[in-house]
Amino acid sequence: MGVPSSRIYVGGEWVEPAGGHYGVINPATEQVVGEAPEASAAQAEQAAAAARAAFDGWASASQAHRSEVLAKVGDLLTKYNDDLVPLVQAETGATMRVASTMQVPVAVERFQRYARHAMESRLVPLPPQAIDATPLAPGGLVGAVIRRAPVGVVACVTPYNFPLVNMAGKVAPALAMGNTVVIKPAPQDPLQVLRFAEIAHEAGVPAGVINVVTGSTSDTGAALVASPDVDMISFTGSTAVGRRIGEVAGRDIKRQLMELGGKGAAMVLEDADLDKAAAGIGSTWAFHSGQICTAPTRALVHRSVHDQLVEKLVAYAGFCKVGDPLDASTVVGPLISAAQRARVEELLAEGVAAGATVAVGGQRPAMERGFYVEPTLLTGVRPDMTVAQEEFFGPVVVVLPFDDEDEAVAIANGTPFGLYDYLFSQDTARAYRVAARLRTGNVGVNTVARNHETPFGGFKHSGIGRDCGVFALHAYSELQSVVWPG
Ligand code: NDP
């Protein structure tokens, strides 16, 4: 494969963008990686119309056919892995380890998984019910079956941190269920998604089943989600944008799957294995520079072990080598953009002004180019400070001490978010009990590892609905009840 197409993909055709092109910037070098298409609002609507036109054919295709096509997409993604990884690194600034083990392989795994799920029965049989006669109808045994039907056209709007993985997490289950899609990737790194469209085309995805539109401003995405041809919006991104999209969707009763922001609490109880806790919390620095919605960015630490844990975290941050993502020894790469770095720096300054202490980091490392921020630990943080309430989406951890379990639970639950919290304790029965008090969609006990079979999503402002595993398949379906006399 050569340079990814600089055209949008609509109805199985590569279409010249109405608004020209814009440069995609490598966050490590600040050089232009390539030119991305600037689609117009009308083109976003045309893409939704193309998905609408393809819907009946794809929805009525056999499950075996849909499964084969998804499996083929996964196979071709694997085949082109070595071409994709350098592009992923150039666009996202992901380190070698993250790009090669997480970005492409996880996208492949998602297509393979939903190729399998595509074969699952769409029917849920119910036992016959004995129904008494009413003025409406005579009584008798009444049978019923529940059928899962596709929702229709799904707009898949994705964030910048894992462009392929996020896209695959939406497109694969949506297609498995018989929906058609329009993908609107984030403006910072859309080229790999355009390359994905080439792969889907080669895999034999029928025209209009997958469409991709890109643009540097919100106009493209806004036109897409408002299109009357869109039945469902599957959005991953910030809570602020999710709210705007939700308002638009609400007007037309469009279905929504919303995966939004997080401010994960890692609660370190007095009996915790502190090395394990420090390694878990340190993943905020070591994994994609903290640009992860599930990161344990708030360390809630029992006062009796506070100083010890802070010492371990400072040491951990010292081991996280900041540098060129192409260097295999680099642990912390750049943030996605100058704007994102400015946001992180502004929040940090606000925290210090409010009385927090920088225990480690807090500066730009001595690099000539790139949007880097050092792994940073803030101590002396109070729950009401902005740095304890708002997402950094960068390599920053804040430490909040607590004296007892009730206070820890109150701090953990004391933000608008509820995506992913963590508990570190050697008493797992206690951890399990505390987990039930957390207003969050996911809880990790003594681990930051994910289990991809579990439903993933948020409480409160962290989202609506669940994806991952079989739950993603269900998220892209409507239930239809069919009733008949027995
Ligand atoms: P943004 O919310 O800024 O953007 C996400 C996507 O929405 C982009 O494609 C963006 O493109 C698009 N968008 C923006 N405005 C509109 C609009 N009015 N209508 C339609 N689309 C729009 O998120 P980021 O890309 O900055 O990603 C970081 C955020 O994502 C963090 O808050 C993080 O927590 C969250 N996230 C959540 C995850 C989860 O699973 N819960 C996983 C990963 C990230 P454009 O700006 O060009 O319109």
Residues whose N, C-alpha, C, O or C-beta is under 5 A from the ligand:
A	BS01	NDP	V157 T158 P159 Y160 K184 P185 A186 P187 G215 S216 T217 S218 G221 A222 V225 T236 G237 S238 T239 V241 R244 E259 L260 G261 G262 C293 S462
